[in-house]
Structure formats: structure tokens, C-alpha cells
Amino acid sequence: MTAATAAAAPAATAPVGRAARCVGLVLTGLVTLFLLFDSVTKLLRVGAVVDATVQMGFPASTVPIIGGTLLACLVLYLVPRTAVLGAVLLTGYLGGAVCAQLRIEAPVFSTLLFPIYTGVLVWLGLYLRSAALRALVRAGS
């Protein structure tokens, strides 16, 4: 074991502080409620959601597929063992949302950047609640 490995080992097992974990869980809960609501309205083909999706240039038949994709990413994000994969996939999903908003020239701060705000909360919530992610980030710097 090298000196660098020995120094990194305690960081990998260091617990997340209670306050940080609580804030992370609250952020994760809020983001989860929002994304769950979004996916369910797509899966149920709520009229306003279908209309908004069609207005962005997507066929109405894709709405349940989009909702199912979001729900699958969200489930992966909520399972501790696959949370980082879920966060990566949610980041990709939200990047697609930014692209769709750019395409229709949506207002910047209220609409266009909203998926970015959501993505930041996804990662911040995961970072605050996951000792493994913290260790990974610290090891990379």
C-alpha cells in the first residue's frame, strides 16, 4: 500500500456528517417529488403535458416513452448502489430538456435553465448524502 492509498483510505470510509446527510436527503426528496410528478403526468398522458410536449416539436406518441425513461432514471438514482449511475442518466435526460427548450427559444432564466437548476440539485443532494461520492470527488482532486 502506497502513502497516497493509505491517505485516501480513511476518506473513503469517513461518514457523512448528520447535518449534511439531512440536507442531502431533503434535497433528494424535493427533486424526487418533482421528477416523479413529471414522469407520472407523462405516463398518464395528461392533456396539458402532451400539448406542451407537442409544442416543443415531439410527437404525442413519445410522451409515455419520455415519462418511462425519466422514471427509470429516477429509480436508479434512488437506489444507493446505483445512485451515481442514476444521477449521470438524469443529467443526460435534463440536458435533452435544455436542448428541447433551446430549440423553441424558451425564456432563459425561467424555462431554459430550469433543467440545469434541477441537475445541480440532483448532484448536490447525492453529494451531501453519499460518503462514497464524496470520497470519489476528493480522490479526483
Secondary structure, DSSP 8 states (H G I E B T S, - for coil): --HHHHHHHHHHH----HHHHHHHHHHHHHHHHHHHHHHHHHHTT-HHHHHHHHHTT--GGGHHHHHHHHHHHHHHHHSGGGHHHHHHHHHHHHHHHHHHHHHTT--IIIIITHHHHHHHHHHHHHHHH-HHHHHHHHHH-
